[in-house]
Amino acid sequence: MTLLPEITLLAPARAQTLKMPFVTRRVPRGVMATLLGGERQPRPGDLVLVRVERLGQHRHLELVSGRRSRLFAGDEVVLAYGHRYAPDQFEAEVPDHLGPCHMVAAGGIASCMLSRHGRVRAATQVQPLGLIGDRQGQVINLADHALPAPPAVRRRPFTVAVLGTSMNAGKTETVSHLVRGLAASGLRVGAAKVTGTGSGGDVWSMTDAGARQVLDFTDAGMASTYLADTAQLAAAQQRLIDTLAAQGNDAVVFEVADGLLQRETGLLASSPAFADMVDAVVFAAGDAMGAAMGVGWLRQRGLPVRAASGLMTASPLAAREAAAATGLPVLDLAALSDVGVADVLGWVAVPNQAGVAG
């Protein structure tokens, strides 16, 4: 493999023309000043300038603005290195070199594809041109531009977690409609996605639903959360929820990506930090069996599961089966959006640090 030059300048005019994806939205374009090569091993979150070599599954890039920008062979774009776990698309890991790799998510993730779902194309191939550095020649990492620690607050929000059986079980729709229902009851509602792979779709859906503020793990400095450890996951969750609390929200609804059997979802949901933070859980499933198994898994860990929802609610029969199997209310989109959902979830004013209702 031919080594890239150790360090070269990135001309301001060139930097201004580069396509910047969703995952880089906290990184000011003006800090990008150098390209770094040599025998470097990229880390998750490192920014890299790549040239698109061959289009595959991803033919568009989600820009910071939210627009889907069409890609062409020969385009120079900024990506962030990150691992990916997506049973419906790709398994991918950050390489230990700056050689050819893949764009494995439209939100702007560079990685090496290890496997893919049989119904998706091969990943788009890219050629790294160098890690992107600042004026001092230091590699820029998303963590360098993460949210600062928020100020302490007297009262934390009523916090609702949405988990599910898998990708595409209906978690984001559940979160978005919960936001609408809680807001209809008069609460100030923030939303977050605490695990996953950097992509704007879920953030924009929660924003469109009426959340006052929406954050995700990229705001905590992570391109993705795959292969993160429990401490990293818990710290990111804490940072996001504390920030939403400091912004004056009465309630926070957050999504945990993928399914309970996914490594990071299982680690986070099994952690004491998760149990301490969550006041209610809604579980999204595609069928009654998945709902029964998932709710049982959560109850074994002492979590306060209040309702089930998800794709299964498209079938009245499946919803009735799930209600019978779990003993929980099964909420379709209309019920999630209803003003009464706060009561279903057991909302009360959460005590402040002194133990007095705020």
Secondary structure, 3 states (H helix, E strand, C coil): CCCCCCEEECCHHHHHHCECEHHHCCCCHHHCCEEECCCCCCCCCEEEEEEEEECCCCCEEEECCCCEEECCCCCEEEEEECCEECCCCEEEECCCCCCCEEEEECCCEEEEEEEECCCCCCCEEEEEEEEEECCCCCECEHHHHCCCCCCCCCECCEEEEEEECCCCCCHHHHHHHHHHHHHHCCCCEEEEECCCECCHHHHHHHHHCCCCCEEEHHHHCCCECCCCCHHHHHHHHHHHHHHHHHCCCCEEEEECCCCCCCHHHHHHHCCHHHHHHCCEEEEECCCHHHHHHHHHHHHHCCCCEEEEECHHHHCHHHHHHHHHHHCCCECCHHHHCCCCHHHHCCCCCCEECCCCEC
